[in-house]
Amino acid sequence: MIGVVVKEGESIESALKRFKRECVNAGIQSEIKRREYFEKPSERRKRKHDAAVRKREKKRILMLRKDKA
C-alpha cells in the first residue's frame, strides 16, 4: 500500500503531488486501466505479442543507429 507522510511545514498540494508520483511509479494507474474491463485471454495474448513486436522493432532501430555512428 502506498502512503505519504506529510512533513512538517509541507503543503497538502506538494504531499498530494508526491503521492500521485508514487502511484504512477508503482504502476497503479495502468493496473486500474487494465482491470477496468474484462480482457479475454486471446486479447491478452494479442496485446502481449504486439508489445513484444514494438519492443523488438525499437531495439532493432536503436542497433541500426548505433552501427551507423
C-alpha positions in Angstrom: 0.0 0.0 0.0 1.3 3.4 -0.9 1.4 6.1 1.7 2.9 9.5 2.1 3.9 11.1 5.4 3.2 14.8 5.3 6.4 16.6 6.6 6.2 19.5 9.0 5.7 22.7 7.1 4.8 20.9 3.8 1.7 21.9 2.0 -1.0 19.5 1.2 -0.6 20.2 -2.5 3.1 19.1 -2.5 2.2 16.0 -0.5 -0.6 15.1 -2.9 1.9 15.6 -5.8 4.3 13.2 -4.2 1.5 10.7 -3.6 0.4 10.9 -7.3 4.1 10.5 -8.4 4.4 7.4 -6.3 1.2 5.9 -7.7 2.5 6.4 -11.2 5.8 4.9 -10.4 4.2 1.9 -8.8 2.0 1.3 -11.9 -1.3 1.6 -10.1 -3.0 3.8 -12.8 -2.0 1.4 -15.6 -3.2 -1.6 -13.5 -6.6 0.1 -12.9 -7.0 0.9 -16.6 -6.1 -2.7 -17.4 -8.6 -4.2 -15.0 -11.4 -1.8 -15.8 -13.0 -4.2 -18.2 -12.6 -8.0 -18.7 -10.0 -8.9 -21.2 -10.3 -12.2 -22.9 -7.3 -14.5 -22.9 -6.9 -14.2 -26.6 -6.9 -10.4 -26.4 -4.3 -10.5 -23.6 -2.1 -12.7 -25.8 -2.5 -10.4 -28.7 -1.7 -7.3 -26.6 1.5 -9.0 -25.2 2.5 -10.1 -28.7 2.0 -6.6 -30.1 4.1 -5.1 -27.2 6.9 -7.6 -27.9 6.9 -6.7 -31.6 7.1 -3.0 -30.8 9.9 -3.6 -28.3 11.8 -5.8 -30.8 11.4 -3.1 -33.6 12.6 -0.4 -31.3 15.6 -2.4 -30.3 16.4 -3.1 -33.9 16.2 0.6 -34.9 18.5 1.5 -32.0 21.0 -1.1 -33.0 20.9 0.2 -36.6 21.5 3.8 -35.4 24.4 2.6 -33.3 26.0 0.7 -36.2 25.8 3.8 -38.4 27.6 6.0 -35.8 
